[in-house]
């Protein structure tokens, strides 16, 4: 989620920080090429004593042929454009509209701003309840579609109907507008007309027998990544940089790192030109790079495909499917970051693209006078717990699982999905009119209907479900998100605690130990397990790992917002000097701290998550909110990764591999005293005092035998005494205070025996010297001298 400046307001009348004024919408009044309609037939019947006739009007569903399509009544479900019975059924929910027109385009007419066919829908024939529907037969090859709705344009009543606008179907499976990423539309328009793809019998993809991998969640190592940023830099040397196919070319890198699950930052259709403007601070243009501003939830981001809008988006859909299939072949699951908390339509000053023009008061949380509640910090809030909207969300998630084969979802600002819906239609939402205070909108619910529906859905219950358990309205639910036993959470408390302890802040030894155990203080009481905690030190929001040890203060001036955006409390430490230009000793300490952070992540119970680029030390120059940069700040630097191949990247690969090999570092339940023992500078004597900066423990491991792990985050070195194990001795494996390759002692490194021998006299005395700000892993091995 893009960081925003906190505000006490619940709803907003103000313009979003990223104003649409530079990309004004153009009103379209497409020419009427042809009209197709159903007939109303007059029936005469004799009534009354005098034989006078009375005229009744009845509606008879007789297919009409005007132009290239046979048109008939259609079916109210399923929603969207659906192939059936040799034609296409169109169905869309718009409860408050008074009239509806289906608009069809050929690609050439669409490019020339013309509607090919208007098909007015008759409310007596083509409407069931709040659903408009029509069935068409004809040649739909490469056809596109949209809708026009008429009704009240009354923002104070929550309605934004405008018959001059052609709207995108919320259920469209591909969105066609601009073909190339970052390219302006006609006349420099940032919001050109959009249309959905009409399905055809040619929509095929060979999955080659692909099946879900279904890894136990406790075994996951997650990698949060951005599709475009991963391969857009010229050093990626991919054939299709910045695309789904580009990611496929680099999947082996993730395999080498030890990742078995990638979490894709938003890949639903969004408008990267949403707040397009010149950025004098960077000398380029601000864009919506991260993509947390969805236009359509069923369509993959078409401009992330090499094919763009070719073949009406079908090739783009297939490229996304190809990415999933190839990831699965390499043993890598794919989780999507989904943004069901708000949309790109913003507040009342935003564009009318889809949901707002279809049925604003249903799809958004709106106050009694039409204002938009703003729990997202982005201008509007999706009305998730309205029955129609929650059905929409569930059907969307099912589509991505069944049709696109994704393995799960991370829900951005998921706490919004636990808030009560707005009460525009109390009888519909709650079964009866609501009396009393209508401003109960947004109240956190103990059993939120949407979360309950997802949690008990026969399809969705079997995939990974991860909540970002907070929102921009102040609701913070880490450890308390409604979970039904299956939801995991981004553990923000883990992030904050580990950052504080590793940088040497007093008072965090006990909290750090909780983190190492999978945060039982948060999850055990609610019946959950360690794997319900997604552990992370860095994510797309905030400092990268390299910047975390390089900057005390954010440097967001390149964003063009006068350094007012982004988080001010980063719990970072620059190791003694601010910025990248520092002394040799400071740079060495920074590398040591990066190793400490990564090691703490990989030896913690729960599910570790790595952020893209941290494995080689990517820097954003201290910018902790790079949402608007389509440049080197957000691009994975493959040249720098190769430069660090013998240093930090090697360390990350080996530590991740070690985690996978250890049975005890990914437990199904919280460790007990029978497996884990805490230590201090002396065995069995942990120090949980306020001034303690030392945490050590041993773990019984069925594969490794027993392992000893310790963290010294003091500025002072110590010689520690190790637990005695008669007939065995401790052998060093990891010491973050050592330079590569001796930070991780593999059997193939030169001089390994000499390196071990240097510590033999300590180990013979069952002791080990730890430098300041360092961490170690020791393995218990048989003592050959006994």
KOLDRENGU-721056 format. One line per 8 residues: their letters; for each residue x, z, y of C-alpha. Coordinates in nm, 3 decimals, padded with zeros to 5 digits, m for minus. Layout:
BEGIN
A) X,Z,Y  ...
end
This chain:
BEGIN
XXXXXXXX) 00.000,00.000,00.000  00.127,m00.075,00.347  00.198,00.247,00.537  m00.018,00.302,00.842  m00.027,00.554,01.124  m00.258,00.842,01.024  m00.585,00.864,01.213  m00.854,01.132,01.208
XXXXXXXX) m01.131,00.873,01.233  m01.347,00.815,00.928  m01.472,00.477,01.046  m01.340,00.244,01.307  m01.457,00.023,01.589  m01.105,m00.080,01.677  m00.913,m00.393,01.594  m00.676,m00.369,01.301
XXXXXXXX) m00.305,m00.337,01.385  m00.256,m00.686,01.250  m00.497,m00.870,01.481  m00.658,m01.195,01.374  m00.664,m01.315,01.734  m00.375,m01.553,01.677  m00.557,m01.722,01.392  m00.910,m01.766,01.522
XXXXXXXX) m01.171,m01.881,01.275  m01.329,m02.217,01.333  m01.704,m02.255,01.296  m01.799,m02.540,01.066  m02.121,m02.742,01.067  m02.059,m02.987,00.783  m02.258,m03.309,00.787  m02.555,m03.337,00.557
XXXXXXXX) m02.466,m03.605,00.305  m02.751,m03.552,00.061  m03.007,m03.292,m00.035  m03.122,m03.195,m00.381  m03.415,m02.961,m00.433  m03.678,m02.847,m00.682  m04.036,m02.962,m00.627  m04.335,m02.751,m00.530
XXXXXXXX) m04.638,m02.904,m00.704  m04.997,m02.858,m00.578  m05.259,m02.754,m00.836  m05.633,m02.786,m00.760  m05.886,m02.565,m00.932  m06.264,m02.526,m00.887  m06.380,m02.181,m00.785  m06.694,m02.022,m00.644
XXXXXXXX) m07.066,m02.085,m00.697  m07.079,m02.394,m00.479  m06.812,m02.579,m00.661  m06.582,m02.575,m00.361  m06.223,m02.632,m00.445  m05.945,m02.388,m00.356  m05.584,m02.496,m00.329  m05.312,m02.284,m00.494
XXXXXXXX) m04.943,m02.353,m00.478  m04.748,m02.301,m00.798  m04.385,m02.365,m00.871  m04.296,m02.585,m01.165  m03.933,m02.604,m01.275  m03.885,m02.977,m01.321  m03.529,m03.110,m01.300  m03.485,m03.338,m01.005
XXXXXXXX) m03.230,m03.614,m00.965  m03.115,m03.687,m00.614  m02.755,m03.790,m00.582  m02.515,m03.734,m00.873  m02.663,m03.410,m01.017  m02.958,m03.304,m01.229  m03.081,m02.979,m01.076  m03.295,m02.711,m01.238
XXXXXXXX) m03.384,m02.346,m01.192  m03.081,m02.190,m01.357  m03.017,m01.841,m01.485  m02.951,m01.515,m01.296  m02.660,m01.417,m01.520  m02.373,m01.420,m01.562  m02.255,m01.422,m01.201  m02.022,m01.697,m01.086
XXXXXXXX) m01.999,m02.060,m01.195  m02.034,m02.076,m01.574  m02.025,m02.363,m01.822  m02.335,m02.378,m02.045  m02.569,m02.631,m02.207  m02.372,m02.932,m02.087  m02.373,m02.826,m01.724  m02.276,m02.548,m01.486
XXXXXXXX) m02.486,m02.248,m01.393  m02.430,m02.094,m01.050  m02.542,m01.735,m00.985  m02.458,m01.504,m00.696  m02.593,m01.170,m00.579  m02.708,m01.156,m00.215  m02.988,m00.906,m00.188  m03.039,m00.912,00.188
XXXXXXXX) m03.015,m01.284,00.255  m03.324,m01.493,00.331  m03.197,m01.834,00.223  m02.908,m01.978,00.028  m02.743,m02.317,m00.010  m02.489,m02.421,m00.271  m02.219,m02.644,m00.120  m02.017,m02.880,m00.337
XXXXXXXX) m01.695,m03.057,m00.239  m01.477,m03.326,m00.382  m01.109,m03.259,m00.310  m01.093,m03.547,m00.063  m01.403,m03.431,00.126  m01.269,m03.076,00.127  m00.942,m03.192,00.282  m01.141,m03.379,00.547
XXXXXXXX) m01.367,m03.085,00.628  m01.679,m03.238,00.477  m01.933,m03.105,00.231  m02.005,m03.357,m00.043  m02.343,m03.218,m00.152  m02.575,m02.954,m00.009  m02.813,m02.800,m00.264  m03.068,m02.573,m00.092
XXXXXXXX) m03.201,m02.300,m00.319  m03.573,m02.228,m00.320  m03.644,m01.852,m00.308  m03.952,m01.903,m00.526  m03.760,m02.091,m00.794  m03.392,m02.009,m00.759  m03.409,m01.638,m00.696  m03.454,m01.347,m00.937
XXXXXXXX) m03.444,m01.009,m00.768  m03.139,m01.022,m00.544  m02.971,m01.303,m00.742  m02.969,m01.668,m00.634  m02.914,m01.915,m00.916  m02.926,m02.286,m01.001  m02.826,m02.503,m01.298  m02.661,m02.842,m01.246
XXXXXXXX) m02.568,m03.126,m01.477  m02.338,m03.404,m01.368  m01.975,m03.496,m01.321  m01.794,m03.181,m01.204  m01.442,m03.311,m01.250  m01.226,m03.159,m00.973  m01.526,m03.023,m00.786  m01.516,m02.722,m00.555
XXXXXXXX) m01.799,m02.503,m00.433  m01.908,m02.240,m00.184  m02.229,m02.094,m00.043  m02.415,m02.070,00.288  m02.649,m01.777,00.345  m02.896,m01.714,00.622  m03.043,m01.382,00.724  m02.994,m01.120,00.991
XXXXXXXX) m02.679,m01.123,01.198  m02.709,m00.761,01.299  m02.381,m00.567,01.273  m02.556,m00.248,01.384  m02.771,m00.279,01.071  m02.477,m00.375,00.853  m02.560,m00.749,00.820  m02.333,m01.043,00.906
XXXXXXXX) m02.527,m01.348,00.792  m02.413,m01.669,00.959  m02.552,m02.000,00.820  m02.274,m02.197,00.988  m02.012,m02.049,00.752  m01.936,m02.161,00.399  m01.847,m01.856,00.194  m01.633,m01.800,m00.109
XXXXXXXX) m01.809,m01.683,m00.425  m01.673,m01.335,m00.514  m01.672,m01.453,m00.877  m01.475,m01.776,m00.815  m01.197,m01.816,m01.073  m00.960,m02.006,m00.844  m00.952,m02.023,m00.464  m00.851,m02.347,m00.295
XXXXXXXX) m00.736,m02.356,00.066  m00.376,m02.409,00.178  m00.149,m02.545,m00.093  00.193,m02.414,00.010  00.298,m02.056,00.075  00.337,m01.987,00.446  00.214,m02.331,00.557  m00.047,m02.328,00.834
XXXXXXXX) m00.378,m02.502,00.788  m00.507,m02.792,01.001  m00.454,m02.742,01.374  m00.241,m02.435,01.304  m00.536,m02.247,01.152  m00.441,m01.938,00.953  m00.786,m01.913,00.795  m00.890,m02.266,00.693
XXXXXXXX) m01.200,m02.324,00.482  m01.179,m02.185,00.127  m01.369,m02.295,m00.181  m01.392,m02.200,m00.545  m01.308,m02.413,m00.847  m01.603,m02.542,m01.051  m01.516,m02.492,m01.421  m01.495,m02.788,m01.655
XXXXXXXX) m01.455,m02.855,m02.025  m01.093,m02.950,m01.957  m00.994,m02.590,m01.876  m00.772,m02.516,m02.174  m00.457,m02.316,m02.241  m00.262,m02.279,m02.564  m00.197,m01.908,m02.609  m00.007,m01.978,m02.933
XXXXXXXX) m00.167,m01.679,m03.100  m00.071,m01.434,m02.823  m00.195,m01.081,m02.886  m00.163,m00.761,m02.681  00.149,m00.560,m02.758  m00.036,m00.227,m02.731  00.270,m00.009,m02.685  00.202,00.364,m02.682
XXXXXXXX) 00.220,00.458,m02.318  00.483,00.723,m02.387  00.724,00.443,m02.483  00.693,00.242,m02.162  00.965,00.175,m01.907  00.784,00.017,m01.610  00.940,m00.219,m01.356  00.748,m00.264,m01.030
XXXXXXXX) 00.813,m00.613,m00.898  00.700,m00.877,m00.648  00.648,m01.226,m00.790  00.773,m01.419,m00.488  01.047,m01.174,m00.396  01.193,m01.169,m00.747  01.327,m01.526,m00.745  01.284,m01.662,m00.391
XXXXXXXX) 01.646,m01.601,m00.286  01.867,m01.905,m00.336  02.099,m01.702,m00.560  01.827,m01.691,m00.827  01.905,m02.058,m00.901  01.564,m02.097,m01.062  01.386,m02.430,m01.084  01.072,m02.294,m00.920
XXXXXXXX) 01.182,m02.006,m00.693  00.921,m01.758,m00.578  00.666,m01.848,m00.847  00.524,m01.729,m01.176  00.752,m01.980,m01.349  01.049,m01.838,m01.159  00.973,m01.494,m01.303  00.964,m01.644,m01.652
XXXXXXXX) 01.316,m01.778,m01.603  01.440,m01.426,m01.525  01.255,m01.225,m01.789  01.574,m01.189,m01.991  01.720,m00.984,m01.705  01.439,m00.732,m01.753  01.496,m00.734,m02.126  01.863,m00.655,m02.067
XXXXXXXX) 01.771,m00.371,m01.834  01.552,m00.218,m02.105  01.218,m00.276,m01.937  00.918,m00.326,m02.163  00.645,m00.335,m01.898  00.631,m00.507,m01.560  00.389,m00.400,m01.288  00.315,m00.699,m01.066
XXXXXXXX) 00.248,m00.625,m00.702  m00.080,m00.791,m00.594  m00.136,m01.132,m00.754  m00.501,m01.168,m00.662  m00.569,m01.437,m00.404  m00.473,m01.313,m00.058  m00.383,m01.474,00.273  m00.014,m01.431,00.352
XXXXXXXX) m00.092,m01.559,00.705  m00.341,m01.279,00.767  m00.147,m01.147,01.065  00.086,m01.440,01.122  00.276,m01.392,01.446  00.625,m01.436,01.584  00.850,m01.139,01.520  01.110,m01.120,01.794
XXXXXXXX) 01.283,m00.831,01.619  01.370,m01.052,01.323  01.354,m01.400,01.475  01.096,m01.521,01.225  00.723,m01.479,01.158  00.539,m01.176,01.030  00.337,m01.239,00.716  00.140,m01.034,00.466
XXXXXXXX) 00.421,m01.039,00.209  00.314,m00.753,m00.016  m00.040,m00.887,m00.059  m00.241,m00.565,m00.036  m00.536,m00.742,00.125  m00.743,m00.922,m00.134  m00.962,m01.225,m00.066  m01.081,m01.284,m00.422
XXXXXXXX) m01.037,m01.061,m00.726  m01.091,m01.319,m01.000  m00.839,m01.575,m00.877  m00.462,m01.547,m00.925  m00.261,m01.605,m00.608  m00.248,m01.986,m00.624  00.048,m02.016,m00.385  00.257,m01.816,m00.631
XXXXXXXX) 00.236,m02.116,m00.864  00.460,m02.421,m00.850  00.150,m02.641,m00.879  m00.030,m02.491,m00.580  m00.382,m02.633,m00.546  m00.318,m02.929,m00.774  m00.591,m02.982,m01.034  m00.817,m02.754,m00.829
XXXXXXXX) m00.608,m02.449,m00.915  m00.625,m02.487,m01.292  m00.251,m02.545,m01.317  m00.192,m02.228,m01.117  m00.411,m02.029,m01.354  m00.219,m02.169,m01.648  00.114,m02.077,m01.490  m00.001,m01.718,m01.462
XXXXXXXX) m00.110,m01.726,m01.826  00.226,m01.875,m01.920  00.400,m01.581,m01.753  00.194,m01.336,m01.956  00.254,m01.524,m02.281  00.630,m01.549,m02.225  00.655,m01.183,m02.128  00.476,m01.085,m02.447
XXXXXXXX) 00.713,m01.302,m02.650  00.998,m01.089,m02.513  00.820,m00.765,m02.587  00.720,m00.700,m02.225  00.371,m00.591,m02.126  00.223,m00.693,m01.788  00.026,m00.458,m01.563  m00.142,m00.580,m01.246
XXXXXXXX) m00.151,m00.387,m00.919  m00.513,m00.423,m00.806  m00.659,m00.340,m00.464  m01.024,m00.246,m00.504  m01.017,m00.012,m00.205  m01.056,m00.272,00.072  m01.049,m00.648,00.132  m00.893,m00.893,00.377
XXXXXXXX) m01.211,m00.907,00.586  m01.108,m00.596,00.777  m01.339,m00.426,01.026  m01.606,m00.585,01.249  m01.339,m00.793,01.421  m01.215,m00.948,01.097  m01.311,m01.282,00.944  m01.625,m01.360,00.748
XXXXXXXX) m01.483,m01.516,00.433  m01.675,m01.389,00.131  m01.814,m01.039,00.070  m01.912,m00.978,00.433  m02.118,m01.294,00.459  m02.265,m01.260,00.108  m02.394,m00.904,00.149  m02.191,m00.683,00.381
XXXXXXXX) m02.399,m00.366,00.347  m02.367,m00.377,m00.032  m01.997,m00.453,m00.069  m01.862,m00.224,00.205  m01.905,00.141,00.299  m02.096,00.126,00.625  m02.230,00.402,00.845  m02.595,00.418,00.962
XXXXXXXX) m02.513,00.221,01.277  m02.312,m00.041,01.091  m01.961,00.090,01.150  m01.706,00.042,00.873  m01.574,00.352,00.702  m01.197,00.323,00.688  m01.063,00.539,00.404  m00.816,00.259,00.327
XXXXXXXX) m00.646,00.256,00.668  m00.702,m00.122,00.674  m01.035,m00.152,00.853  m01.290,m00.142,00.572  m01.358,00.037,00.244  m01.493,m00.135,m00.067  m01.823,00.026,m00.171  m01.695,00.086,m00.523
XXXXXXXX) m01.966,00.318,m00.656  m02.261,00.101,m00.558  m02.414,m00.028,m00.886  m02.364,m00.394,m00.799  m02.007,m00.339,m00.682  m01.901,m00.131,m00.979  m02.044,m00.396,m01.210  m01.837,m00.650,m01.019
XXXXXXXX) m01.518,m00.444,m01.060  m01.569,m00.391,m01.432  m01.646,m00.758,m01.495  m01.337,m00.855,m01.297  m01.111,m00.621,m01.496  m01.258,m00.745,m01.822  m01.186,m01.103,m01.718  m00.817,m01.033,m01.660
XXXXXXXX) m00.789,m00.859,m01.996  m00.984,m01.107,m02.208  m00.910,m01.435,m02.033  m00.568,m01.371,m01.878  m00.432,m01.127,m02.142  m00.298,m00.865,m01.901  m00.220,m00.525,m02.051  m00.349,m00.293,m01.783
XXXXXXXX) m00.389,m00.212,m01.416  m00.243,00.007,m01.145  m00.515,00.086,m00.891  m00.397,00.098,m00.530  m00.541,00.394,m00.333  m00.750,00.476,m00.638  m00.899,00.790,m00.484  m01.129,00.563,m00.285
XXXXXXXX) m01.292,00.472,m00.615  m01.397,00.837,m00.655  m01.586,00.848,m00.323  m01.964,00.822,m00.305  m02.108,00.491,m00.192  m02.282,00.432,00.139  m02.655,00.501,00.131  m02.800,00.180,00.267
XXXXXXXX) m03.031,00.162,m00.031  m03.074,00.513,m00.162  m03.346,00.418,m00.408  m03.126,00.152,m00.561  m02.811,00.364,m00.574  m02.959,00.699,m00.673  m03.299,00.610,m00.818  m03.494,00.769,m00.535
XXXXXXXX) m03.489,00.777,m00.154  m03.226,01.011,m00.016  m03.337,01.289,00.215  m03.120,01.485,00.452  m02.778,01.399,00.589  m02.693,01.032,00.530  m02.328,01.091,00.620  m02.249,01.205,00.268
XXXXXXXX) m02.088,00.863,00.229  m01.734,00.897,00.099  m01.774,01.243,m00.053  m01.539,01.283,m00.353  m01.740,01.285,m00.676  m01.665,01.492,m00.984  m01.786,01.211,m01.211  m01.749,00.892,m01.005
XXXXXXXX) m01.968,00.624,m01.166  m01.707,00.347,m01.145  m01.430,00.555,m01.304  m01.670,00.673,m01.574  m01.779,00.315,m01.642  m01.421,00.187,m01.670  m01.314,00.484,m01.881  m01.588,00.429,m02.137
XXXXXXXX) m01.589,00.051,m02.137  m01.516,m00.077,m02.490  m01.262,m00.330,m02.357  m01.102,m00.147,m02.066  m01.065,00.185,m02.243  m00.795,00.025,m02.459  m00.565,m00.090,m02.175  m00.328,00.094,m01.943
XXXXXXXX) m00.510,00.252,m01.647  m00.290,00.395,m01.371  m00.421,00.553,m01.050  m00.248,00.587,m00.717  m00.431,00.916,m00.680  m00.465,00.934,m00.303  m00.604,00.735,m00.011  m00.554,00.694,00.363
XXXXXXXX) m00.851,00.919,00.438  m00.665,01.233,00.328  m00.797,01.261,m00.029  m00.500,01.360,m00.249  m00.574,01.392,m00.621  m00.236,01.391,m00.797  m00.295,01.604,m01.105  m00.670,01.612,m01.042
XXXXXXXX) m00.784,01.248,m01.065  m01.097,01.209,m01.285  m00.933,01.082,m01.602  m01.153,01.097,m01.916  m00.830,01.162,m02.104  m00.691,00.811,m02.054  m00.595,00.762,m01.688  m00.235,00.806,m01.576
XXXXXXXX) m00.122,00.871,m01.221  00.161,00.769,m00.995  00.316,01.114,m00.971  00.398,01.142,m00.603  00.490,01.507,m00.649  00.757,01.406,m00.900  00.906,01.170,m00.641  00.915,01.434,m00.369
XXXXXXXX) 01.051,01.711,m00.590  01.328,01.503,m00.748  01.439,01.375,m00.407  01.459,01.727,m00.271  01.647,01.871,m00.568  01.899,01.590,m00.613  01.997,01.595,m00.246  02.065,01.970,m00.278
XXXXXXXX) 01.769,02.139,m00.111  01.724,02.505,m00.200  01.410,02.623,m00.373  01.343,02.327,m00.602  01.517,02.416,m00.930  01.198,02.538,m01.101  00.990,02.248,m00.971  01.258,02.003,m01.088
XXXXXXXX) 01.245,02.159,m01.435  00.867,02.100,m01.438  00.931,01.735,m01.356  01.178,01.705,m01.644  00.907,01.834,m01.878  00.645,01.581,m01.768  00.481,01.798,m01.499  00.278,02.030,m01.724
XXXXXXXX) 00.185,02.223,m01.409  m00.019,01.918,m01.308  m00.143,01.773,m01.635  m00.143,02.025,m01.918  m00.434,02.231,m01.788  m00.658,01.926,m01.775  m00.585,01.835,m02.135  m00.355,01.549,m02.051
XXXXXXXX) m00.009,01.464,m02.182  00.333,01.385,m02.032  00.262,01.012,m02.045  m00.021,01.063,m01.797  00.257,01.106,m01.539  00.414,00.787,m01.405  00.748,00.915,m01.279  00.921,00.733,m00.996
XXXXXXXX) 01.183,00.800,m00.733  01.129,00.476,m00.537  00.851,00.218,m00.511  00.762,m00.071,m00.280  00.648,00.186,m00.022  00.942,00.376,00.123  01.319,00.358,00.092  01.493,00.171,m00.186
XXXXXXXX) 01.725,00.379,m00.403  02.031,00.261,m00.210  01.866,00.337,00.125  01.755,00.677,m00.001  02.122,00.784,m00.009  02.225,00.588,00.303  01.971,00.672,00.574  01.823,00.994,00.706
XXXXXXXX) 01.586,00.804,00.934  01.379,00.490,00.890  01.483,00.172,01.068  01.161,m00.028,01.094  01.233,m00.204,01.422  01.245,m00.545,01.248  00.872,m00.503,01.180  00.795,m00.547,01.549
XXXXXXXX) 00.593,m00.225,01.573  00.845,m00.022,01.774  00.944,00.180,01.465  00.604,00.352,01.466  00.495,00.226,01.124  00.603,00.360,00.787  00.659,00.710,00.656  00.859,00.953,00.867
XXXXXXXX) 00.926,01.207,00.591  01.144,01.038,00.331  01.329,01.336,00.181  01.642,01.123,00.199  02.008,01.213,00.263  02.273,00.978,00.395  02.553,01.175,00.224  02.719,01.255,00.555
XXXXXXXX) 02.711,00.932,00.758  02.415,00.721,00.871  02.402,00.356,00.772  02.594,00.120,00.549  02.924,00.143,00.737  03.073,00.464,00.605  03.395,00.613,00.473  03.513,00.554,00.119
XXXXXXXX) 03.438,00.912,00.018  03.081,00.887,00.148  03.026,00.560,m00.038  03.152,00.716,m00.360  02.913,01.008,m00.317  02.625,00.768,m00.256  02.695,00.587,m00.584  02.709,00.923,m00.759
XXXXXXXX) 02.373,01.021,m00.612  02.218,00.691,m00.719  02.336,00.761,m01.074  02.193,01.114,m01.052  01.852,00.984,m00.945  01.840,00.721,m01.216  01.953,00.965,m01.484  01.692,01.222,m01.382
XXXXXXXX) 01.425,00.953,m01.411  01.531,00.848,m01.760  01.565,01.198,m01.908  01.224,01.316,m01.782  00.920,01.337,m02.004  00.651,01.097,m01.888  00.672,00.726,m01.807  00.964,00.615,m01.587
XXXXXXXX) 00.909,00.342,m01.328  01.193,00.145,m01.166  01.149,m00.050,m00.844  01.276,m00.409,m00.831  01.634,m00.431,m00.708  01.718,m00.064,m00.748  01.912,m00.150,m01.063  02.185,m00.310,m00.851
XXXXXXXX) 02.142,m00.112,m00.528  01.929,m00.338,m00.310  01.917,m00.236,00.054  01.654,m00.309,00.317  01.870,m00.172,00.595  01.673,00.150,00.613  01.335,m00.024,00.654  01.080,00.175,00.454
XXXXXXXX) 00.779,m00.051,00.520  00.880,m00.414,00.465  00.521,m00.535,00.417  00.560,m00.822,00.668  00.894,m00.982,00.572  00.927,m01.304,00.374  01.306,m01.291,00.385  01.619,m01.130,00.243
XXXXXXXX) 01.485,m00.778,00.304  01.236,m00.828,00.021  01.421,m01.084,m00.191  01.601,m00.979,m00.509  01.968,m01.064,m00.454  02.092,m01.214,m00.779  02.438,m01.261,m00.631  02.463,m00.889,m00.556
XXXXXXXX) 02.333,m00.804,m00.900  02.616,m01.007,m01.052  02.868,m00.834,m00.827  02.753,m00.495,m00.955  02.742,m00.601,m01.320  03.032,m00.371,m01.407  02.906,m00.084,m01.198  02.556,00.046,m01.132
XXXXXXXX) 02.363,m00.220,m01.324  02.569,m00.144,m01.634  02.495,00.227,m01.592  02.119,00.164,m01.559  02.110,m00.055,m01.869  02.296,00.203,m02.078  02.091,00.501,m01.963  01.765,00.314,m02.027
XXXXXXXX) 01.891,00.219,m02.374  01.985,00.581,m02.440  01.633,00.692,m02.347  01.481,00.444,m02.593  01.713,00.565,m02.869  01.625,00.932,m02.820  01.313,01.048,m02.995  01.299,01.357,m02.772
XXXXXXXX) 01.286,01.180,m02.432  00.943,01.025,m02.471  00.733,01.291,m02.636  00.361,01.276,m02.707  00.322,01.631,m02.583  00.497,01.876,m02.355  00.819,02.020,m02.502  00.806,02.372,m02.640
XXXXXXXX) 01.075,02.636,m02.683  01.127,02.519,m03.040  01.270,02.195,m02.905  01.390,02.272,m02.553  01.610,02.553,m02.429  01.704,02.615,m02.063  02.054,02.709,m01.955  02.245,02.810,m01.645
XXXXXXXX) 02.617,02.828,m01.586  02.603,03.035,m01.903  02.403,02.940,m02.214  02.045,03.064,m02.229  02.059,03.207,m01.878  01.879,02.965,m01.643  01.876,03.041,m01.273  01.536,02.984,m01.111
XXXXXXXX) 01.623,03.164,m00.789  01.557,03.019,m00.444  01.924,02.930,m00.397  01.979,02.772,m00.739  02.095,02.412,m00.743  02.176,02.396,m01.114  01.943,02.301,m01.398  02.055,02.246,m01.757
XXXXXXXX) 01.880,02.219,m02.092  01.933,02.125,m02.454  01.690,01.914,m02.654  01.667,01.894,m03.031  01.648,01.525,m03.116  01.575,01.382,m03.459  01.796,01.079,m03.386  02.081,01.226,m03.180
XXXXXXXX) 02.076,01.573,m03.331  02.098,01.769,m03.008  02.171,01.669,m02.649  02.284,01.874,m02.351  02.181,01.757,m02.002  02.280,01.926,m01.678  02.243,01.864,m01.302  02.467,02.026,m01.042
XXXXXXXX) 02.331,01.944,m00.697  02.544,02.200,m00.519  02.824,02.103,m00.281  03.052,02.318,m00.500  03.203,02.229,m00.840  03.150,02.460,m01.138  03.291,02.504,m01.485  02.997,02.567,m01.713
XXXXXXXX) 02.988,02.733,m02.053  02.815,02.533,m02.323  02.589,02.667,m02.599  02.785,02.750,m02.914  02.699,02.551,m03.223  02.924,02.663,m03.515  03.071,02.366,m03.702  02.994,02.131,m03.413
XXXXXXXX) 03.143,02.044,m03.076  03.005,01.884,m02.763  03.126,01.534,m02.678  03.080,01.377,m02.333  02.864,01.068,m02.299  02.756,01.054,m01.932  02.923,01.200,m01.626  02.798,01.060,m01.297
XXXXXXXX) 03.102,01.192,m01.110  03.322,00.938,m01.288  03.383,00.584,m01.168  03.256,00.297,m01.382  03.292,00.235,m01.669  03.374,00.599,m01.742  03.043,00.719,m01.604  02.897,00.618,m01.942
XXXXXXXX) 03.139,00.632,m02.232  03.048,00.353,m02.469  03.266,00.292,m02.774  03.398,m00.041,m02.647  03.542,00.061,m02.311  03.922,00.058,m02.281  04.089,00.398,m02.275  03.783,00.582,m02.406
XXXXXXXX) 03.985,00.812,m02.629  04.216,00.899,m02.341  03.919,00.978,m02.116  03.775,01.213,m02.376  04.111,01.370,m02.444  04.137,01.469,m02.078  03.849,01.710,m02.137  03.952,01.823,m02.484
XXXXXXXX) 04.092,02.157,m02.371  03.766,02.238,m02.190  03.552,02.130,m02.484  03.772,02.322,m02.727  03.680,02.632,m02.525  03.312,02.526,m02.522  03.325,02.457,m02.150  03.289,02.157,m01.917
XXXXXXXX) 03.387,02.109,m01.550  03.112,01.965,m01.329  03.190,01.827,m00.987  02.950,01.872,m00.696  02.646,01.644,m00.693  02.690,01.530,m01.051  02.498,01.523,m01.378  02.608,01.499,m01.739
XXXXXXXX) 02.487,01.425,m02.090  02.677,01.569,m02.385  02.611,01.499,m02.753  02.653,01.745,m03.035  02.887,01.605,m03.302  03.044,01.755,m03.617  03.372,01.934,m03.546  03.633,01.758,m03.758
XX) 03.877,02.043,m03.707  03.657,02.294,m03.886
end
